């Protein structure tokens, strides 16, 4: 009975979020982020495990990331940015690092379904954590034609 109630509750919440934003509500990873930070604060995780951004992620954060208003939760510097990657058909195997709103609009207008990931990265200490994932694309032909500058 408990499992069924949980499933119904999750479905109701997801349906509400989906209707509120008009599409896939996505997955929010803030709770996992806070769990990782709490483990570090308690000494269960070393700073080298927490601040382990790969060189390519750090480069993308430095040159393509969007600055966040909050400081890094580890080193408290102002170098905290978010980097957006999109994966799917007809994109590079390592994903596409999205650098502008216009590019995101074009990707979201594609017929193929894509998956977008938002990663929080500190350019100073290397802290990084997935903060959200969401479905993109999957538009009908008429929706694609409505987006300026996009050809099917």
N, C-alpha and C positions, 0 to 999 in steps of 0.2 A: 504493500500500500504506500509506504513512504517513497519508494522509487517512482511510482506513478504520479504522486503529488508533486514531486520535484520536477518531473518532466513537464507536467501541465503548467507549473509556475514558470519554468524557464521558457516554454513556448509562448505563454501570455506576455511575458516581459519582452521577448524578442519580437513578437508581432507588433507590440506597441511601439518599440523603437524603430522598427522597419517602416511602419506607417508614418511615424513622426518625421523621418528624414527622407522618405520617399524612395527607399531602396534597401540594400543590404546594410544592416546596422553595424556590421563588422564585429571584431573581437577587440576588447580593451584589455591590455596587459598590465594595467597599473597595480593591481593587487600582487602580481608576480614581482613587479619592480620593487614594491615596498617590502615584500618578503626577502628579496635578495639584499636590500639595503639593511634590513633588520638583522639578518645573519652576519653581515659584515660588521655592524656596530657591536654585536655580541662576541665578535672574534671567531666566529665559525667559518668565515670565508676571508681569505687574504685579499689585500688590495690588488695584488697582481692577478688574481682570478676575476676580480670585479672590473678592473680597468684594463681589459685585454683586447681593445679594438684593433682589428687587422689594419695593416698599412693602407689598403685601398679604401676601407671605410673611413679612416682618418683623413685621407686626401679628399674624398667626396664630402666629408663634413666640413673641411676647411674651405673648399672652393664652391660647393653646391648647396651646403646646408643653410637653413633658415634659422636665424638667431631666435632663441627663446628668452622670455623675460625673466625666468627663474634661474638662479645660479645652479651650478653642478651640485648634485647631492653628495658628492664625495669630496672634491677639493674646494668647493664653494666659489670657483672662478666664474667669470661671465662668459666662458667659452662654450656654453651649452647650446647645441643646435639640433635641429631635426633633419634627417635625411629620408627621402621617400624613394623607395624602389618599387618597380612594377615588373611582374613576371607574367609570361603567357605566350601564346602562339605568335610567331613572327617577331619575337623580341630576342635579344641575346640570351644565351643560357645563364649568364651571370646576372640577368635582369637589366632593367633600364633605370638609371638614376634620373629622376624627374627634377628639372631645374627651373620650371616656370609654371604659372597657372595656365598659360595657353597650352603648353605641352600636356598638362594633366587633362585639360578639357578635350584635346584631340584623342588621347588614350581612352578616356571615359566614353567617347563617342564611337569607339570601334565595335564592330559586330561580334568579334570574339570576346569571350569572357577572360578577364585578366584578374590578377590578384595584386593589391597594393599593400606595402608594408611601410610603416613609419618607425624609424629608429632614432632614439635620442642618443646623442654622442657628445662627449666633452672633448674639444680640440686640445685641451691642456693636459688632462690626465689619462684620457683614453676610456673613461667610463662609457658604456654603451648598453642600451637595453631596448628591445622591441617594445613599442608602446601601443601600437594598433595595427590591425590588418583588416582589409575590406575588399569586397568584390568590386570590380570596375568593368566597364564595357558591357557587351551583350546587348547592344542597342539594336533596334529595328532599323531597316533602311531609311524610313522616314525620319527617325530621330537623328541618324547620322547626317542626313541632308540638311537638317535644321542648324547644325553647328557650322559656323562660318569657317571657311578654309579647309574643310575636311572632305576628302573625296573617298567614298566607300571603302 
